Amino acid sequence: MLGRTVARQGHFPARCVRGFGAALIAVAALVAAANAGPVAATDPAPASQAVQSR
């Protein structure tokens, strides 16, 4: 079987290591996004609304 590589015992293939690393980064990004608080408003809301007269 030419062209096939033989996996050594005790070592993960590079493809598995890259996949696991990508999954770990994705989970960390999701946790960081879930823990992010709401963005504060830059314009403070007016304290009172003007009453319209008829």
PDB file of all heavy atoms in Angstrom:
ATOM      1  N   MET A   1       0.836  -1.176   0.000  1.00  0.00           N
ATOM      2  CA  MET A   1       0.000   0.000   0.000  1.00  0.00           C
ATOM      3  C   MET A   1       0.882   1.241   0.000  1.00  0.00           C
ATOM      4  O   MET A   1       1.219   1.785   1.034  1.00  0.00           O
ATOM      5  CB  MET A   1      -0.926   0.021   1.203  1.00  0.00           C
ATOM      6  CG  MET A   1      -1.836  -1.156   1.340  1.00  0.00           C
ATOM      7  SD  MET A   1      -3.208  -0.630   2.334  1.00  0.00           S
ATOM      8  CE  MET A   1      -4.523  -1.262   1.384  1.00  0.00           C
ATOM      9  N   LEU A   2       1.251   1.647  -1.139  1.00  0.00           N
ATOM     10  CA  LEU A   2       2.093   2.819  -1.252  1.00  0.00           C
ATOM     11  C   LEU A   2       1.268   4.087  -1.046  1.00  0.00           C
ATOM     12  O   LEU A   2       0.106   4.165  -1.414  1.00  0.00           O
ATOM     13  CB  LEU A   2       2.744   2.851  -2.632  1.00  0.00           C
ATOM     14  CG  LEU A   2       3.718   1.711  -2.915  1.00  0.00           C
ATOM     15  CD1 LEU A   2       4.183   1.799  -4.353  1.00  0.00           C
ATOM     16  CD2 LEU A   2       4.887   1.768  -1.967  1.00  0.00           C
ATOM     17  N   GLY A   3       1.888   5.076  -0.463  1.00  0.00           N
ATOM     18  CA  GLY A   3       1.215   6.348  -0.263  1.00  0.00           C
ATOM     19  C   GLY A   3       0.434   6.438   1.033  1.00  0.00           C
ATOM     20  O   GLY A   3      -0.082   7.477   1.377  1.00  0.00           O
ATOM     21  N   ARG A   4       0.332   5.356   1.761  1.00  0.00           N
ATOM     22  CA  ARG A   4      -0.388   5.382   3.034  1.00  0.00           C
ATOM     23  C   ARG A   4       0.607   5.557   4.165  1.00  0.00           C
ATOM     24  O   ARG A   4       1.674   4.966   4.158  1.00  0.00           O
ATOM     25  CB  ARG A   4      -1.152   4.079   3.241  1.00  0.00           C
ATOM     26  CG  ARG A   4      -2.257   3.903   2.247  1.00  0.00           C
ATOM     27  CD  ARG A   4      -3.481   3.541   2.965  1.00  0.00           C
ATOM     28  NE  ARG A   4      -4.601   3.565   2.036  1.00  0.00           N
ATOM     29  CZ  ARG A   4      -5.797   3.242   2.388  1.00  0.00           C
ATOM     30  NH1 ARG A   4      -6.026   2.837   3.600  1.00  0.00           N
ATOM     31  NH2 ARG A   4      -6.768   3.312   1.539  1.00  0.00           N
ATOM     32  N   THR A   5       0.228   6.356   5.130  1.00  0.00           N
ATOM     33  CA  THR A   5       1.094   6.534   6.291  1.00  0.00           C
ATOM     34  C   THR A   5       0.600   5.636   7.405  1.00  0.00           C
ATOM     35  O   THR A   5      -0.596   5.354   7.523  1.00  0.00           O
ATOM     36  CB  THR A   5       1.083   7.990   6.772  1.00  0.00           C
ATOM     37  OG1 THR A   5      -0.256   8.353   7.093  1.00  0.00           O
ATOM     38  CG2 THR A   5       1.635   8.920   5.706  1.00  0.00           C
ATOM     39  N   VAL A   6       1.513   5.206   8.214  1.00  0.00           N
ATOM     40  CA  VAL A   6       1.173   4.336   9.332  1.00  0.00           C
ATOM     41  C   VAL A   6       1.193   5.182  10.594  1.00  0.00           C
ATOM     42  O   VAL A   6       2.174   5.871  10.868  1.00  0.00           O
ATOM     43  CB  VAL A   6       2.190   3.172   9.448  1.00  0.00           C
ATOM     44  CG1 VAL A   6       1.859   2.299  10.642  1.00  0.00           C
ATOM     45  CG2 VAL A   6       2.208   2.372   8.167  1.00  0.00           C
ATOM     46  N   ALA A   7       0.104   5.135  11.337  1.00  0.00           N
ATOM     47  CA  ALA A   7       0.022   5.911  12.571  1.00  0.00           C
ATOM     48  C   ALA A   7       0.840   5.220  13.658  1.00  0.00           C
ATOM     49  O   ALA A   7       0.735   4.017  13.855  1.00  0.00           O
ATOM     50  CB  ALA A   7      -1.430   6.047  13.011  1.00  0.00           C
ATOM     51  N   ARG A   8       1.664   6.009  14.324  1.00  0.00           N
ATOM     52  CA  ARG A   8       2.444   5.453  15.427  1.00  0.00           C
ATOM     53  C   ARG A   8       1.580   5.419  16.669  1.00  0.00           C
ATOM     54  O   ARG A   8       0.742   6.298  16.875  1.00  0.00           O
ATOM     55  CB  ARG A   8       3.672   6.312  15.670  1.00  0.00           C
ATOM     56  CG  ARG A   8       4.651   6.246  14.519  1.00  0.00           C
ATOM     57  CD  ARG A   8       5.816   7.150  14.777  1.00  0.00           C
ATOM     58  NE  ARG A   8       5.369   8.527  14.541  1.00  0.00           N
ATOM     59  CZ  ARG A   8       6.088   9.592  14.781  1.00  0.00           C
ATOM     60  NH1 ARG A   8       7.282   9.477  15.297  1.00  0.00           N
ATOM     61  NH2 ARG A   8       5.624  10.798  14.520  1.00  0.00           N
ATOM     62  N   GLN A   9       1.776   4.449  17.502  1.00  0.00           N
ATOM     63  CA  GLN A   9       0.999   4.357  18.733  1.00  0.00           C
ATOM     64  C   GLN A   9       1.418   5.463  19.685  1.00  0.00           C
ATOM     65  O   GLN A   9       2.595   5.786  19.793  1.00  0.00           O
ATOM     66  CB  GLN A   9       1.212   3.003  19.398  1.00  0.00           C
ATOM     67  CG  GLN A   9       0.514   1.870  18.688  1.00  0.00           C
ATOM     68  CD  GLN A   9       0.670   0.562  19.433  1.00  0.00           C
ATOM     69  OE1 GLN A   9       1.568   0.413  20.240  1.00  0.00           O
ATOM     70  NE2 GLN A   9      -0.212  -0.368  19.148  1.00  0.00           N
ATOM     71  N   GLY A  10       0.439   6.033  20.357  1.00  0.00           N
ATOM     72  CA  GLY A  10       0.721   7.088  21.319  1.00  0.00           C
ATOM     73  C   GLY A  10       0.730   8.487  20.736  1.00  0.00           C
ATOM     74  O   GLY A  10       0.930   9.435  21.455  1.00  0.00           O
ATOM     75  N   HIS A  11       0.543   8.635  19.441  1.00  0.00           N
ATOM     76  CA  HIS A  11       0.547   9.956  18.821  1.00  0.00           C
ATOM     77  C   HIS A  11      -0.775  10.167  18.084  1.00  0.00           C
ATOM     78  O   HIS A  11      -1.263   9.276  17.411  1.00  0.00           O
ATOM     79  CB  HIS A  11       1.701  10.103  17.823  1.00  0.00           C
ATOM     80  CG  HIS A  11       3.040  10.021  18.478  1.00  0.00           C
ATOM     81  ND1 HIS A  11       3.547  11.036  19.233  1.00  0.00           N
ATOM     82  CD2 HIS A  11       3.968   9.037  18.492  1.00  0.00           C
ATOM     83  CE1 HIS A  11       4.739  10.689  19.688  1.00  0.00           C
ATOM     84  NE2 HIS A  11       5.004   9.467  19.251  1.00  0.00           N
ATOM     85  N   PHE A  12      -1.318  11.369  18.250  1.00  0.00           N
ATOM     86  CA  PHE A  12      -2.536  11.707  17.536  1.00  0.00           C
ATOM     87  C   PHE A  12      -2.170  12.215  16.149  1.00  0.00           C
ATOM     88  O   PHE A  12      -1.173  12.922  15.986  1.00  0.00           O
ATOM     89  CB  PHE A  12      -3.319  12.804  18.265  1.00  0.00           C
ATOM     90  CG  PHE A  12      -3.945  12.335  19.541  1.00  0.00           C
ATOM     91  CD1 PHE A  12      -3.437  12.744  20.763  1.00  0.00           C
ATOM     92  CD2 PHE A  12      -5.037  11.499  19.522  1.00  0.00           C
ATOM     93  CE1 PHE A  12      -4.016  12.330  21.936  1.00  0.00           C
ATOM     94  CE2 PHE A  12      -5.622  11.070  20.691  1.00  0.00           C
ATOM     95  CZ  PHE A  12      -5.104  11.484  21.915  1.00  0.00           C
ATOM     96  N   PRO A  13      -2.981  11.921  15.165  1.00  0.00           N
ATOM     97  CA  PRO A  13      -2.732  12.509  13.839  1.00  0.00           C
ATOM     98  C   PRO A  13      -2.907  14.025  13.898  1.00  0.00           C
ATOM     99  O   PRO A  13      -3.680  14.553  14.699  1.00  0.00           O
ATOM    100  CB  PRO A  13      -3.805  11.878  12.953  1.00  0.00           C
ATOM    101  CG  PRO A  13      -4.317  10.702  13.697  1.00  0.00           C
ATOM    102  CD  PRO A  13      -4.064  10.961  15.145  1.00  0.00           C
ATOM    103  N   ALA A  14      -2.168  14.722  13.054  1.00  0.00           N
ATOM    104  CA  ALA A  14      -2.207  16.193  13.053  1.00  0.00           C
ATOM    105  C   ALA A  14      -3.610  16.703  12.769  1.00  0.00           C
ATOM    106  O   ALA A  14      -4.030  17.732  13.307  1.00  0.00           O
ATOM    107  CB  ALA A  14      -1.228  16.737  12.026  1.00  0.00           C
ATOM    108  N   ARG A  15      -4.371  15.987  11.954  1.00  0.00           N
ATOM    109  CA  ARG A  15      -5.732  16.415  11.623  1.00  0.00           C
ATOM    110  C   ARG A  15      -6.614  16.412  12.865  1.00  0.00           C
ATOM    111  O   ARG A  15      -7.420  17.321  13.073  1.00  0.00           O
ATOM    112  CB  ARG A  15      -6.308  15.502  10.550  1.00  0.00           C
ATOM    113  CG  ARG A  15      -7.666  15.934  10.065  1.00  0.00           C
ATOM    114  CD  ARG A  15      -8.093  15.184   8.850  1.00  0.00           C
ATOM    115  NE  ARG A  15      -8.155  13.750   9.120  1.00  0.00           N
ATOM    116  CZ  ARG A  15      -8.446  12.841   8.212  1.00  0.00           C
ATOM    117  NH1 ARG A  15      -8.697  13.201   6.982  1.00  0.00           N
ATOM    118  NH2 ARG A  15      -8.488  11.572   8.519  1.00  0.00           N
ATOM    119  N   CYS A  16      -6.442  15.405  13.725  1.00  0.00           N
ATOM    120  CA  CYS A  16      -7.228  15.341  14.964  1.00  0.00           C
ATOM    121  C   CYS A  16      -6.842  16.454  15.923  1.00  0.00           C
ATOM    122  O   CYS A  16      -7.699  17.043  16.585  1.00  0.00           O
ATOM    123  CB  CYS A  16      -7.043  13.979  15.632  1.00  0.00           C
ATOM    124  SG  CYS A  16      -7.774  12.638  14.706  1.00  0.00           S
ATOM    125  N   VAL A  17      -5.562  16.742  15.998  1.00  0.00           N
ATOM    126  CA  VAL A  17      -5.097  17.801  16.894  1.00  0.00           C
ATOM    127  C   VAL A  17      -5.623  19.153  16.431  1.00  0.00           C
ATOM    128  O   VAL A  17      -6.096  19.962  17.233  1.00  0.00           O
ATOM    129  CB  VAL A  17      -3.555  17.808  16.966  1.00  0.00           C
ATOM    130  CG1 VAL A  17      -3.045  19.012  17.747  1.00  0.00           C
ATOM    131  CG2 VAL A  17      -3.055  16.512  17.592  1.00  0.00           C
ATOM    132  N   ARG A  18      -5.582  19.416  15.118  1.00  0.00           N
ATOM    133  CA  ARG A  18      -6.117  20.680  14.591  1.00  0.00           C
ATOM    134  C   ARG A  18      -7.619  20.780  14.821  1.00  0.00           C
ATOM    135  O   ARG A  18      -8.127  21.844  15.179  1.00  0.00           O
ATOM    136  CB  ARG A  18      -5.814  20.794  13.100  1.00  0.00           C
ATOM    137  CG  ARG A  18      -4.379  21.138  12.806  1.00  0.00           C
ATOM    138  CD  ARG A  18      -4.208  21.559  11.358  1.00  0.00           C
ATOM    139  NE  ARG A  18      -4.739  20.580  10.421  1.00  0.00           N
ATOM    140  CZ  ARG A  18      -4.014  19.684   9.759  1.00  0.00           C
ATOM    141  NH1 ARG A  18      -2.722  19.633   9.942  1.00  0.00           N
ATOM    142  NH2 ARG A  18      -4.587  18.846   8.922  1.00  0.00           N
ATOM    143  N   GLY A  19      -8.337  19.689  14.629  1.00  0.00           N
ATOM    144  CA  GLY A  19      -9.788  19.700  14.849  1.00  0.00           C
ATOM    145  C   GLY A  19     -10.140  19.950  16.300  1.00  0.00           C
ATOM    146  O   GLY A  19     -11.057  20.704  16.616  1.00  0.00           O
ATOM    147  N   PHE A  20      -9.390  19.311  17.199  1.00  0.00           N
ATOM    148  CA  PHE A  20      -9.643  19.502  18.620  1.00  0.00           C
ATOM    149  C   PHE A  20      -9.329  20.940  19.027  1.00  0.00           C
ATOM    150  O   PHE A  20     -10.076  21.551  19.789  1.00  0.00           O
ATOM    151  CB  PHE A  20      -8.798  18.526  19.441  1.00  0.00           C
ATOM    152  CG  PHE A  20      -9.065  18.593  20.908  1.00  0.00           C
ATOM    153  CD1 PHE A  20     -10.232  18.091  21.441  1.00  0.00           C
ATOM    154  CD2 PHE A  20      -8.140  19.184  21.758  1.00  0.00           C
ATOM    155  CE1 PHE A  20     -10.484  18.169  22.795  1.00  0.00           C
ATOM    156  CE2 PHE A  20      -8.377  19.268  23.109  1.00  0.00           C
ATOM    157  CZ  PHE A  20      -9.552  18.758  23.642  1.00  0.00           C
ATOM    158  N   GLY A  21      -8.239  21.495  18.493  1.00  0.00           N
ATOM    159  CA  GLY A  21      -7.897  22.882  18.801  1.00  0.00           C
ATOM    160  C   GLY A  21      -8.944  23.852  18.288  1.00  0.00           C
ATOM    161  O   GLY A  21      -9.310  24.806  18.979  1.00  0.00           O
ATOM    162  N   ALA A  22      -9.460  23.604  17.089  1.00  0.00           N
ATOM    163  CA  ALA A  22     -10.504  24.478  16.530  1.00  0.00           C
ATOM    164  C   ALA A  22     -11.782  24.390  17.355  1.00  0.00           C
ATOM    165  O   ALA A  22     -12.444  25.405  17.596  1.00  0.00           O
ATOM    166  CB  ALA A  22     -10.775  24.098  15.083  1.00  0.00           C
ATOM    167  N   ALA A  23     -12.133  23.200  17.805  1.00  0.00           N
ATOM    168  CA  ALA A  23     -13.331  23.039  18.636  1.00  0.00           C
ATOM    169  C   ALA A  23     -13.156  23.753  19.968  1.00  0.00           C
ATOM    170  O   ALA A  23     -14.095  24.381  20.480  1.00  0.00           O
ATOM    171  CB  ALA A  23     -13.616  21.560  18.852  1.00  0.00           C
ATOM    172  N   LEU A  24     -11.964  23.672  20.537  1.00  0.00           N
ATOM    173  CA  LEU A  24     -11.699  24.330  21.808  1.00  0.00           C
ATOM    174  C   LEU A  24     -11.798  25.848  21.672  1.00  0.00           C
ATOM    175  O   LEU A  24     -12.392  26.515  22.527  1.00  0.00           O
ATOM    176  CB  LEU A  24     -10.287  23.946  22.273  1.00  0.00           C
ATOM    177  CG  LEU A  24      -9.994  24.077  23.744  1.00  0.00           C
ATOM    178  CD1 LEU A  24     -10.851  23.101  24.528  1.00  0.00           C
ATOM    179  CD2 LEU A  24      -8.529  23.785  23.989  1.00  0.00           C
ATOM    180  N   ILE A  25     -11.276  26.394  20.586  1.00  0.00           N
ATOM    181  CA  ILE A  25     -11.364  27.840  20.347  1.00  0.00           C
ATOM    182  C   ILE A  25     -12.812  28.265  20.126  1.00  0.00           C
ATOM    183  O   ILE A  25     -13.250  29.308  20.614  1.00  0.00           O
ATOM    184  CB  ILE A  25     -10.473  28.235  19.162  1.00  0.00           C
ATOM    185  CG1 ILE A  25      -9.010  28.073  19.564  1.00  0.00           C
ATOM    186  CG2 ILE A  25     -10.757  29.647  18.692  1.00  0.00           C
ATOM    187  CD1 ILE A  25      -8.041  28.228  18.422  1.00  0.00           C
ATOM    188  N   ALA A  26     -13.586  27.442  19.414  1.00  0.00           N
ATOM    189  CA  ALA A  26     -14.990  27.769  19.168  1.00  0.00           C
ATOM    190  C   ALA A  26     -15.781  27.793  20.469  1.00  0.00           C
ATOM    191  O   ALA A  26     -16.607  28.690  20.697  1.00  0.00           O
ATOM    192  CB  ALA A  26     -15.596  26.772  18.189  1.00  0.00           C
ATOM    193  N   VAL A  27     -15.538  26.833  21.339  1.00  0.00           N
ATOM    194  CA  VAL A  27     -16.247  26.793  22.631  1.00  0.00           C
ATOM    195  C   VAL A  27     -15.845  27.995  23.480  1.00  0.00           C
ATOM    196  O   VAL A  27     -16.703  28.630  24.110  1.00  0.00           O
ATOM    197  CB  VAL A  27     -15.958  25.469  23.361  1.00  0.00           C
ATOM    198  CG1 VAL A  27     -16.442  25.508  24.797  1.00  0.00           C
ATOM    199  CG2 VAL A  27     -16.614  24.311  22.625  1.00  0.00           C
ATOM    200  N   ALA A  28     -14.565  28.333  23.483  1.00  0.00           N
ATOM    201  CA  ALA A  28     -14.124  29.491  24.257  1.00  0.00           C
ATOM    202  C   ALA A  28     -14.754  30.776  23.736  1.00  0.00           C
ATOM    203  O   ALA A  28     -15.149  31.653  24.521  1.00  0.00           O
ATOM    204  CB  ALA A  28     -12.598  29.590  24.199  1.00  0.00           C
ATOM    205  N   ALA A  29     -14.896  30.904  22.419  1.00  0.00           N
ATOM    206  CA  ALA A  29     -15.532  32.096  21.847  1.00  0.00           C
ATOM    207  C   ALA A  29     -17.009  32.156  22.219  1.00  0.00           C
ATOM    208  O   ALA A  29     -17.539  33.238  22.517  1.00  0.00           O
ATOM    209  CB  ALA A  29     -15.366  32.092  20.336  1.00  0.00           C
ATOM    210  N   LEU A  30     -17.677  31.017  22.213  1.00  0.00           N
ATOM    211  CA  LEU A  30     -19.096  30.998  22.593  1.00  0.00           C
ATOM    212  C   LEU A  30     -19.286  31.342  24.061  1.00  0.00           C
ATOM    213  O   LEU A  30     -20.216  32.071  24.424  1.00  0.00           O
ATOM    214  CB  LEU A  30     -19.705  29.627  22.289  1.00  0.00           C
ATOM    215  CG  LEU A  30     -19.929  29.321  20.814  1.00  0.00           C
ATOM    216  CD1 LEU A  30     -20.369  27.871  20.638  1.00  0.00           C
ATOM    217  CD2 LEU A  30     -20.959  30.259  20.227  1.00  0.00           C
ATOM    218  N   VAL A  31     -18.424  30.840  24.922  1.00  0.00           N
ATOM    219  CA  VAL A  31     -18.525  31.151  26.357  1.00  0.00           C
ATOM    220  C   VAL A  31     -18.253  32.633  26.588  1.00  0.00           C
ATOM    221  O   VAL A  31     -18.959  33.289  27.360  1.00  0.00           O
ATOM    222  CB  VAL A  31     -17.547  30.270  27.162  1.00  0.00           C
ATOM    223  CG1 VAL A  31     -17.416  30.750  28.599  1.00  0.00           C
ATOM    224  CG2 VAL A  31     -18.003  28.818  27.131  1.00  0.00           C
ATOM    225  N   ALA A  32     -17.264  33.182  25.903  1.00  0.00           N
ATOM    226  CA  ALA A  32     -16.958  34.606  26.055  1.00  0.00           C
ATOM    227  C   ALA A  32     -18.118  35.471  25.559  1.00  0.00           C
ATOM    228  O   ALA A  32     -18.461  36.479  26.183  1.00  0.00           O
ATOM    229  CB  ALA A  32     -15.679  34.944  25.299  1.00  0.00           C
ATOM    230  N   ALA A  33     -18.750  35.071  24.461  1.00  0.00           N
ATOM    231  CA  ALA A  33     -19.884  35.838  23.938  1.00  0.00           C
ATOM    232  C   ALA A  33     -21.088  35.736  24.864  1.00  0.00           C
ATOM    233  O   ALA A  33     -21.836  36.705  25.026  1.00  0.00           O
ATOM    234  CB  ALA A  33     -20.243  35.337  22.542  1.00  0.00           C
ATOM    235  N   ALA A  34     -21.273  34.582  25.480  1.00  0.00           N
ATOM    236  CA  ALA A  34     -22.418  34.408  26.379  1.00  0.00           C
ATOM    237  C   ALA A  34     -22.239  35.211  27.663  1.00  0.00           C
ATOM    238  O   ALA A  34     -23.223  35.673  28.248  1.00  0.00           O
ATOM    239  CB  ALA A  34     -22.606  32.931  26.705  1.00  0.00           C
ATOM    240  N   ASN A  35     -21.001  35.393  28.097  1.00  0.00           N
ATOM    241  CA  ASN A  35     -20.738  36.112  29.342  1.00  0.00           C
ATOM    242  C   ASN A  35     -20.594  37.611  29.139  1.00  0.00           C
ATOM    243  O   ASN A  35     -20.510  38.351  30.118  1.00  0.00           O
ATOM    244  CB  ASN A  35     -19.471  35.562  30.004  1.00  0.00           C
ATOM    245  CG  ASN A  35     -19.714  34.207  30.604  1.00  0.00           C
ATOM    246  OD1 ASN A  35     -20.828  33.874  30.988  1.00  0.00           O
ATOM    247  ND2 ASN A  35     -18.676  33.398  30.666  1.00  0.00           N
ATOM    248  N   ALA A  36     -20.571  38.070  27.905  1.00  0.00           N
ATOM    249  CA  ALA A  36     -20.427  39.501  27.647  1.00  0.00           C
ATOM    250  C   ALA A  36     -21.731  40.205  28.030  1.00  0.00           C
ATOM    251  O   ALA A  36     -22.817  39.764  27.676  1.00  0.00           O
ATOM    252  CB  ALA A  36     -20.102  39.747  26.187  1.00  0.00           C
ATOM    253  N   GLY A  37     -21.592  41.284  28.736  1.00  0.00           N
ATOM    254  CA  GLY A  37     -22.762  42.038  29.159  1.00  0.00           C
ATOM    255  C   GLY A  37     -23.280  42.909  28.028  1.00  0.00           C
ATOM    256  O   GLY A  37     -22.638  43.071  26.992  1.00  0.00           O
ATOM    257  N   PRO A  38     -24.452  43.494  28.226  1.00  0.00           N
ATOM    258  CA  PRO A  38     -24.990  44.387  27.202  1.00  0.00           C
ATOM    259  C   PRO A  38     -24.146  45.651  27.090  1.00  0.00           C
ATOM    260  O   PRO A  38     -23.534  46.100  28.053  1.00  0.00           O
ATOM    261  CB  PRO A  38     -26.400  44.704  27.707  1.00  0.00           C
ATOM    262  CG  PRO A  38     -26.347  44.445  29.170  1.00  0.00           C
ATOM    263  CD  PRO A  38     -25.327  43.362  29.379  1.00  0.00           C
ATOM    264  N   VAL A  39     -24.115  46.216  25.912  1.00  0.00           N
ATOM    265  CA  VAL A  39     -23.345  47.427  25.667  1.00  0.00           C
ATOM    266  C   VAL A  39     -24.094  48.616  26.256  1.00  0.00           C
ATOM    267  O   VAL A  39     -25.305  48.762  26.079  1.00  0.00           O
ATOM    268  CB  VAL A  39     -23.133  47.615  24.145  1.00  0.00           C
ATOM    269  CG1 VAL A  39     -22.394  48.912  23.870  1.00  0.00           C
ATOM    270  CG2 VAL A  39     -22.387  46.432  23.589  1.00  0.00           C
ATOM    271  N   ALA A  40     -23.386  49.467  26.961  1.00  0.00           N
ATOM    272  CA  ALA A  40     -24.007  50.642  27.569  1.00  0.00           C
ATOM    273  C   ALA A  40     -24.343  51.662  26.484  1.00  0.00           C
ATOM    274  O   ALA A  40     -23.596  51.840  25.520  1.00  0.00           O
ATOM    275  CB  ALA A  40     -23.073  51.267  28.587  1.00  0.00           C
ATOM    276  N   ALA A  41     -25.451  52.363  26.669  1.00  0.00           N
ATOM    277  CA  ALA A  41     -25.871  53.383  25.714  1.00  0.00           C
ATOM    278  C   ALA A  41     -24.962  54.599  25.835  1.00  0.00           C
ATOM    279  O   ALA A  41     -24.559  54.993  26.927  1.00  0.00           O
ATOM    280  CB  ALA A  41     -27.313  53.781  25.988  1.00  0.00           C
ATOM    281  N   THR A  42     -24.634  55.206  24.698  1.00  0.00           N
ATOM    282  CA  THR A  42     -23.783  56.395  24.729  1.00  0.00           C
ATOM    283  C   THR A  42     -24.597  57.660  24.996  1.00  0.00           C
ATOM    284  O   THR A  42     -24.100  58.605  25.579  1.00  0.00           O
ATOM    285  CB  THR A  42     -23.032  56.550  23.397  1.00  0.00           C
ATOM    286  OG1 THR A  42     -23.976  56.586  22.337  1.00  0.00           O
ATOM    287  CG2 THR A  42     -22.071  55.399  23.179  1.00  0.00           C
ATOM    288  N   ASP A  43     -25.855  57.689  24.565  1.00  0.00           N
ATOM    289  CA  ASP A  43     -26.742  58.825  24.822  1.00  0.00           C
ATOM    290  C   ASP A  43     -27.630  58.501  26.021  1.00  0.00           C
ATOM    291  O   ASP A  43     -28.404  57.549  25.972  1.00  0.00           O
ATOM    292  CB  ASP A  43     -27.649  59.083  23.614  1.00  0.00           C
ATOM    293  CG  ASP A  43     -27.144  60.208  22.739  1.00  0.00           C
ATOM    294  OD1 ASP A  43     -26.202  60.891  23.162  1.00  0.00           O
ATOM    295  OD2 ASP A  43     -27.708  60.383  21.649  1.00  0.00           O
ATOM    296  N   PRO A  44     -27.550  59.280  27.078  1.00  0.00           N
ATOM    297  CA  PRO A  44     -28.448  59.010  28.201  1.00  0.00           C
ATOM    298  C   PRO A  44     -29.897  59.343  27.815  1.00  0.00           C
ATOM    299  O   PRO A  44     -30.146  60.284  27.068  1.00  0.00           O
ATOM    300  CB  PRO A  44     -27.957  59.926  29.316  1.00  0.00           C
ATOM    301  CG  PRO A  44     -27.202  60.994  28.620  1.00  0.00           C
ATOM    302  CD  PRO A  44     -26.665  60.395  27.350  1.00  0.00           C
ATOM    303  N   ALA A  45     -30.814  58.568  28.294  1.00  0.00           N
ATOM    304  CA  ALA A  45     -32.230  58.800  27.996  1.00  0.00           C
ATOM    305  C   ALA A  45     -32.682  60.075  28.702  1.00  0.00           C
ATOM    306  O   ALA A  45     -32.222  60.382  29.800  1.00  0.00           O
ATOM    307  CB  ALA A  45     -33.055  57.620  28.469  1.00  0.00           C
ATOM    308  N   PRO A  46     -33.587  60.830  28.080  1.00  0.00           N
ATOM    309  CA  PRO A  46     -34.084  62.046  28.751  1.00  0.00           C
ATOM    310  C   PRO A  46     -34.827  61.681  30.032  1.00  0.00           C
ATOM    311  O   PRO A  46     -35.510  60.666  30.110  1.00  0.00           O
ATOM    312  CB  PRO A  46     -35.021  62.679  27.729  1.00  0.00           C
ATOM    313  CG  PRO A  46     -35.264  61.643  26.688  1.00  0.00           C
ATOM    314  CD  PRO A  46     -34.164  60.639  26.780  1.00  0.00           C
ATOM    315  N   ALA A  47     -34.658  62.534  31.055  1.00  0.00           N
ATOM    316  CA  ALA A  47     -35.266  62.266  32.358  1.00  0.00           C
ATOM    317  C   ALA A  47     -36.785  62.341  32.287  1.00  0.00           C
ATOM    318  O   ALA A  47     -37.482  61.564  32.923  1.00  0.00           O
ATOM    319  CB  ALA A  47     -34.730  63.239  33.392  1.00  0.00           C
ATOM    320  N   SER A  48     -37.319  63.288  31.519  1.00  0.00           N
ATOM    321  CA  SER A  48     -38.773  63.418  31.416  1.00  0.00           C
ATOM    322  C   SER A  48     -39.151  63.748  29.975  1.00  0.00           C
ATOM    323  O   SER A  48     -38.403  64.415  29.271  1.00  0.00           O
ATOM    324  CB  SER A  48     -39.292  64.483  32.371  1.00  0.00           C
ATOM    325  OG  SER A  48     -38.747  65.722  32.017  1.00  0.00           O
ATOM    326  N   GLN A  49     -40.308  63.330  29.585  1.00  0.00           N
ATOM    327  CA  GLN A  49     -40.805  63.604  28.240  1.00  0.00           C
ATOM    328  C   GLN A  49     -41.639  64.904  28.285  1.00  0.00           C
ATOM    329  O   GLN A  49     -42.313  65.177  29.262  1.00  0.00           O
ATOM    330  CB  GLN A  49     -41.719  62.462  27.773  1.00  0.00           C
ATOM    331  CG  GLN A  49     -40.980  61.153  27.606  1.00  0.00           C
ATOM    332  CD  GLN A  49     -40.188  61.122  26.304  1.00  0.00           C
ATOM    333  OE1 GLN A  49     -40.511  61.805  25.360  1.00  0.00           O
ATOM    334  NE2 GLN A  49     -39.133  60.320  26.297  1.00  0.00           N
ATOM    335  N   ALA A  50     -41.581  65.682  27.235  1.00  0.00           N
ATOM    336  CA  ALA A  50     -42.387  66.900  27.160  1.00  0.00           C
ATOM    337  C   ALA A  50     -43.839  66.512  26.905  1.00  0.00           C
ATOM    338  O   ALA A  50     -44.125  65.643  26.073  1.00  0.00           O
ATOM    339  CB  ALA A  50     -41.894  67.803  26.041  1.00  0.00           C
ATOM    340  N   VAL A  51     -44.751  67.130  27.621  1.00  0.00           N
ATOM    341  CA  VAL A  51     -46.177  66.842  27.462  1.00  0.00           C
ATOM    342  C   VAL A  51     -46.720  67.703  26.339  1.00  0.00           C
ATOM    343  O   VAL A  51     -46.515  68.916  26.325  1.00  0.00           O
ATOM    344  CB  VAL A  51     -46.940  67.100  28.771  1.00  0.00           C
ATOM    345  CG1 VAL A  51     -48.423  66.813  28.603  1.00  0.00           C
ATOM    346  CG2 VAL A  51     -46.350  66.286  29.901  1.00  0.00           C
ATOM    347  N   GLN A  52     -47.434  67.100  25.401  1.00  0.00           N
ATOM    348  CA  GLN A  52     -48.005  67.859  24.291  1.00  0.00           C
ATOM    349  C   GLN A  52     -49.357  68.415  24.708  1.00  0.00           C
ATOM    350  O   GLN A  52     -50.171  67.737  25.319  1.00  0.00           O
ATOM    351  CB  GLN A  52     -48.174  66.957  23.063  1.00  0.00           C
ATOM    352  CG  GLN A  52     -46.843  66.522  22.493  1.00  0.00           C
ATOM    353  CD  GLN A  52     -47.056  65.645  21.260  1.00  0.00           C
ATOM    354  OE1 GLN A  52     -48.164  65.219  20.979  1.00  0.00           O
ATOM    355  NE2 GLN A  52     -45.969  65.380  20.560  1.00  0.00           N
ATOM    356  N   SER A  53     -49.596  69.663  24.361  1.00  0.00           N
ATOM    357  CA  SER A  53     -50.903  70.261  24.651  1.00  0.00           C
ATOM    358  C   SER A  53     -51.756  70.267  23.397  1.00  0.00           C
ATOM    359  O   SER A  53     -51.252  70.304  22.294  1.00  0.00           O
ATOM    360  CB  SER A  53     -50.720  71.694  25.186  1.00  0.00           C
ATOM    361  OG  SER A  53     -50.075  72.468  24.208  1.00  0.00           O
ATOM    362  N   ARG A  54     -53.035  70.290  23.561  1.00  0.00           N
ATOM    363  CA  ARG A  54     -53.969  70.248  22.428  1.00  0.00           C
ATOM    364  C   ARG A  54     -54.236  71.587  21.902  1.00  0.00           C
ATOM    365  O   ARG A  54     -54.446  72.586  22.156  1.00  0.00           O
ATOM    366  CB  ARG A  54     -55.278  69.557  22.813  1.00  0.00           C
ATOM    367  CG  ARG A  54     -55.045  68.115  23.066  1.00  0.00           C
ATOM    368  CD  ARG A  54     -56.364  67.457  23.321  1.00  0.00           C
ATOM    369  NE  ARG A  54     -56.138  66.009  23.319  1.00  0.00           N
ATOM    370  CZ  ARG A  54     -57.033  65.153  23.629  1.00  0.00           C
ATOM    371  NH1 ARG A  54     -58.238  65.532  23.992  1.00  0.00           N
ATOM    372  NH2 ARG A  54     -56.776  63.898  23.599  1.00  0.00           N
TER     373      ARG A  54
END
